[in-house]
Amino acid sequence: AQTVTQSQPEMSVQEAETVTLSCTYDTSENNYYLFWYKQPPSRQMILVIRQEAYKQQNATENRFSVNFQKAAKSFSLKISDSQLGDTAMYFCAFRAAGNKLTFGGGTRVLVKP
Amino acid sequence: GAGVSQTPSNKVTEKGKYVELRCDPISGHTALYWYRQSLGQGPEFLIYFQGTGAADDSGLPNDRFFAVRPEGSVSTLKIQRTERGDSAVYLCASSLTSGGSSSTDTQYFGPGTRLTVL
């Protein structure tokens, strides 16, 4: 079974600064996908970024980028130029061939003005 | 276009009652997923539909939980004899396809139904 671990329950960052969220996972699969989802108080999970395990190049989406270290089974998210609207819970998630997502416990990000 | 919608937004029921939670996926999405999110935790997988059939129901906690998707679109999650431990947010997601290609397999979530069992 796959497991996903987010070791930081909460992170604070000043507006316009950078914050990095950690995620590690455990799997015996070779082909899989990794995701970061954002969940604001509205509860709706919003996809932030995804990474295919077979791709060595780290994914980027505007102010969001990942550092994918396959050998270390690490998948961290960097939020650059943090904005007040980035305040939310962030979940790391794993998907292998079975389609279901396995989520970590989440990290609460608070962006301070 | 419209995203995934879920009704009701909130449901309060008494222990032992029966409840139904509805999910309307994105139009044209063939795959539909149910997850349960307890307070302070990440979502946990319950069941996944490909078309009308349940392709993986390994996450259903017991036989009080059942889900259907009779026409391959709308899905209903049914919980019998509710218990206080069933209180959670129930999230539904859909994807265009399933089974391999990352971009079209991406799951898009609805806002969830918060179930409270008194």
Chai-1 contact restraints between the chains, C-beta under 6 A:
chainA,res_idxA,chainB,res_idxB,connection_type,confidence,min_distance_angstrom,max_distance_angstrom,comment,restraint_id
A,Y33,B,S102,contact,1.0,0.0,6.0,A-B,restraint_1
A,R43,B,P111,contact,1.0,0.0,6.0,A-B,restraint_2
A,R43,B,G112,contact,1.0,0.0,6.0,A-B,restraint_3
A,Q44,B,F109,contact,1.0,0.0,6.0,A-B,restraint_4
A,Q44,B,P111,contact,1.0,0.0,6.0,A-B,restraint_5
A,M45,B,F109,contact,1.0,0.0,6.0,A-B,restraint_6
A,E52,B,S102,contact,1.0,0.0,6.0,A-B,restraint_7
A,F91,B,G42,contact,1.0,0.0,6.0,A-B,restraint_8
A,N99,B,Y48,contact,1.0,0.0,6.0,A-B,restraint_9
A,N99,B,S98,contact,1.0,0.0,6.0,A-B,restraint_10
A,K100,B,F45,contact,1.0,0.0,6.0,A-B,restraint_11
A,K100,B,Y48,contact,1.0,0.0,6.0,A-B,restraint_12
A,F103,B,G42,contact,1.0,0.0,6.0,A-B,restraint_13
A,F103,B,P43,contact,1.0,0.0,6.0,A-B,restraint_14
A,G104,B,G42,contact,1.0,0.0,6.0,A-B,restraint_15
A,G105,B,Q41,contact,1.0,0.0,6.0,A-B,restraint_16
A,G105,B,G42,contact,1.0,0.0,6.0,A-B,restraint_17
A,G106,B,G42,contact,1.0,0.0,6.0,A-B,restraint_18
